[in-house]
Amino acid sequence: QVQLEESGGGSVQTGGSLRLACVASRDVVNGQCMGWFRQAPGREREGLAAINGPGQPFYADPVKGRFTIVRDSAKNSVYLEMNRLKPEDTGMYYCAAKKASACGGTRWNAGMDYWGNGTLVTISA
């Protein structure tokens, strides 16, 4: 069983930056697809970014050019670096992992096997 723990959430103003961290309970970060998801108030959870075993990143259109997913294998961690934040970025942010190395191409945001409990991000206007 893999456990994922997120941290780094908080409150910032529009235009600010945050860096979210996800630490895995065991050595999954090197070889497995990892992703970040968000659930905004009153909305369904959506995929934001993922990174596959070889290190290829995938991004949802709303965050392309603003968010970067980074893996640190030595620390069993995956990070989401978020810049130029907007009020619509507010929500609970979740780290997730697949059992597989591949993220699934265009279906990178589906079929995650493990989930963290989330960290809250609030962006004020």
Disulfide bonds with the S-S distance in Angstrom:
Cys22-Cys95 2.02
Cys33-Cys103 2.11
